[in-house]
Amino acid sequence: MPVTTSRREQILTEAARLFARHGFHGVSIDGIGAAVGVSGPALYRHFPSKEGLLAELLVGISEHLLAAGERLATEHDDPDALLEALIAFHTDFALHRPELITVQDRDLANLPDAARRRVRGLQRAYVEIWVDALRRAGLAAGEETARVGAHAAFGLMNSTPRSTGRTQAAVAAPVLVAMTRAALHARPE
């Protein structure tokens, strides 16, 4: 059975691809519309503005990451198993949606204030799942050390837009997983 995507999902996918390639200010509503085969103004049936489209992209992916992190935390009582699941999940996300990492890195400042605060709040909550897992696994002496470790792991996994392409995901995934695992287990001298 073929997978169908809604027009809204098509727009979000193409907007993410275009924003990643050209930057938020380098993409017009007409350009996004052309990428999905509609006129630019037709996008306003789905989104209130280009900023609204960007907000849905970044809030949506932040909600997705947090929901998955929360689900994994409830499924894995063992902190080591939870870390393995978090690493596998985040690596898979990074390898299959690198355009969202690029858009997040470059265009978060273009969000309206309320949406930017929402994204930051969701991101902080996702980080705290990692912080808790790292502390429970004995891989960090305190919260700040765990937070630094979590952000370092994200930096490694989120390097995918600059270090690999989708066609290399099968090769890149085990490398990223192993390196992230090793980095989280490293002890400062």
TAQUIZI-V380332 format. One record per run of one state. SS is the DSSP state (hx for helix, st for strand, lp for the rest). FROM is the first residue (numbers start at 1). TO is the last residue. If there is no record, write none. Layout:
ss=SS from=FROM to=TO
ss=SS from=FROM to=TO
This chain:
ss=lp from=1 to=6
ss=hx from=7 to=22
ss=lp from=23 to=23
ss=hx from=24 to=26
ss=lp from=27 to=28
ss=hx from=29 to=36
ss=lp from=37 to=39
ss=hx from=40 to=45
ss=lp from=46 to=49
ss=hx from=50 to=75
ss=lp from=76 to=78
ss=hx from=79 to=96
ss=lp from=97 to=97
ss=hx from=98 to=110
ss=lp from=111 to=112
ss=hx from=113 to=136
ss=lp from=137 to=142
ss=hx from=143 to=157
ss=lp from=158 to=159
ss=hx from=160 to=163
ss=lp from=164 to=165
ss=hx from=166 to=185
ss=lp from=186 to=189
